[in-house]
Amino acid sequence: MRAAAVVLLCVAAAALAGCRSSAPLAPKSQVQTTLSNLGIYCGQATQLEAFPGHSAGVKQLDLQATRSARDLVRIMRADPEATYLGQNMRRVVGTAAKEMDSCYLSKASSLLWRSLG
């Protein structure tokens, strides 16, 4: 009887340990896809900026990046405290905004910064 009580207690403790509250998770595949797209646009814009006369191409990439930035903002607004790889979505958006700054995608960067308030 005593052994059964110990086993029951251990099972209950294990079940409760798995039920502790934690921050919700952001939709991983959506965030990965969006960040990947932003990274591609950023890399392409950086390459174009290395050579004069490609401002039209950078503007086009900025428009595409802005669409992806909107997707990231939408995910963040659904649950700002949701986490992606251990960081809350507000921090993910802030990091993306800094990256867009660094590769001349100003419209995408501006949209991301404004979403943070």
N, C-alpha and C positions, 0 to 999 in steps of 0.2 A: 504494500500500500504506500509506504513512504517513498519507494523508488518511483512509483507511478506519479506521485505528487511532484517529485523533483523533475521528472521528464516533462510533465505538463507545464510546470513553471518555466522550464527552459524553452519550450515551444512558444509559450506566451511571450516571453521576453524577446525571442527572436522575431516574432511577428510584429511586436511593437517597435522594435528597432528599425524594421523595414518601413514602418508607417510614419516615421518622423517627417515633419514638414520641411520642405526646402523650396528654394526659388523654382518657379516653373521654367521649363526649357523652351527656348525659342524653336520654331520649326527648322531643324537643322538643314535639311536639303534646300529649303527656300533661301535661307541665309547664305549657305555655301554658294549656291548658284548666283545669287545677286552679288556677293563679294567677288566671286570669280569674274563675272562680267565687268564689274567696276575695275578690277585689276587689269583685265585685257585692254579696256579703253584707256586706262592710265598709261600702260606700256606703249600702246600705239601712239598716243599723243606725245609722249616723251620722245619717241623716235622721230615723229614728224617735226617736233620743235627743234630738233638738232640740225635741220636743214631749212634755209629760208624759202619762203614762197608756199608754204603749206598751211597757211592759217585757215583756209576753207575746210581742209581735212580735220583740223583740230576742232573747229566749230561743230562739224558733223559729229565727231566723237563726243563732244560735250553734250550735244542733244541726246545721244544714245545713253551716255552716262547719267544724264538727268532722269531718264525713264527708269533706269535701274535704281537710282537714288530714291525715287518716289516709292519703289517697291520696298526698299530697306526702311524707309520712314513709316510706311504702312505697317510693316511687321513690328517695328518698335512701338508704334502707337497702340497696337493691339494689346501689348503688355510690356511696358517699359522696363519692368524688373525681371522679365524672362531672361535667362542666361543662354549664351552661346559660347561654348568652350571656356566656361568659367567667368565670363564677363557679361555684365548686364547689357541689354540692347542699347541703352543710352551711350555707354562707353564704346560699343561697336560702331555706332553711328559717328561718334566723335572721331574715332580713329580713321574711319572712311573719309570723313570731311578733311582731315589733315592730309591724307593721301591724295585726294582730289586737288587740294591746294598745290601740292608739290609737282603735279604733272599738268598744270595749266587748264584744268577742267573747271573753270570758275563758276559756271551755272550749277553744275552738280554739287560743287563744294558749298556754294551759297545756300542751296536748298537744304543740304544736310545740316549746316550750321543753324539756319533759321528754325529747323525742326526741334532743335535742342533748347530753344527759347532764349 
